[in-house]
Amino acid sequence: MANTTKPSPFAPKTLPLLAPLAGVRFATAQAGIRYKDRTDLMVAVMDEGTTAAGVLTQSKTASAPVLWCRKSLKNGQARILVVNSGNANAFTGMRGRAAVEETAEAAAEAVGCAPKDVYIASTGVIGEPLDAGKFKHLLADLAATAAPDAFEPAARAIMTTDTYPKLATRAARIGDTDVTINGFCKGAGMIAPDMATMLCFIFTDAAISADVLQELLDEHVKTTFNSMTVDGDTSTSDTCLLFATGAAEARGQKPVTKTKSKRLKDFSDALQDLMRDLAIQVAKDGEGISKFVTFIVEGAETEAAARRIALSCANSPILKTAIAGEDPNWGRVVMAVGKSGEAADRDQLAIWFGDSCVARSGERAAEYDEATVANYMKNPEITIRIDAGVGKASATVWTCDLTHDYVSINADYRS
């Protein structure tokens, strides 16, 4: 791919430091999967007893690694995760499945586990066969040399058009025991998660059963990754995996095996906050971004309806280009609300750009001042609030604008 990616204006000046987490270790390598001299392979090795949960793309053209993870998740245990960038191993037919099976066998041998305890993810170009022979021989050494303090290198290894690695950490308590949650993800384009996000990997030292982890992940993905979009295009490879090493049990934490346990509240809140943080980081690194945009929809029939209205706005090219051009064209918001397919009362609809009400009771607000709103549009972060006028439910969605740079990046992605 031609180097057309400029650093996001929202790239953090410093990255969060993710301290080592008991029970998981990382290693990376340059395997030459698509580009020379680029770190494109990552492994995470986990201790025996690690539980796993995941949410995966609902795309009907899901990649071979996604299909593999669906099977592994039924087992709920994990020993090793293998991730490559540069090639998505999607729409690659039987050769794609064979590449996954070769990788799983080599990874299982590297850590001495069954293939069902192996998880695999790939990101990059769709439709190009992935040659597992380029990297499967590296897995044994990577597993043997994996280190606990390598979260940032691991996050960098899975990047494609990302301009910075996305990392987050949170502390929580389960009962009287302190636990940690560390996570990282990648994504900048082809982003409209549907039950998952691009590639996201979250690790905790908590002792939590697989079914409880799964319920937590299912609950929080709705208000985090599935409430974020860059361009409205759901990937073939969306994979979000959550691993619990259980190391905190040695420090006195009693394992959590019931989904309604009151001991889980602080952990659940911390997990949701970490996932929200990562989702916003992805939106702030959207390809070609110049504006970070938050859509808040209120007065909808249901939370799901509010989210669909917000996503209709966040995925509208004509609205996103207006934001890129700093044009306070609130008529395009009216359009996006109307096309969402969800209930909205045209004569009760209200819209705000920042603190300025631009439309109320189904028409332009009497106090609307275009110069004031146009000046607001010059801000790097924009909030647009909508009241659909039909209920009490609300939802928030994060996105970015649509610029010339997005077109340039994606016009020559394969070149």
Disulfide bonds with the S-S distance in Angstrom:
none
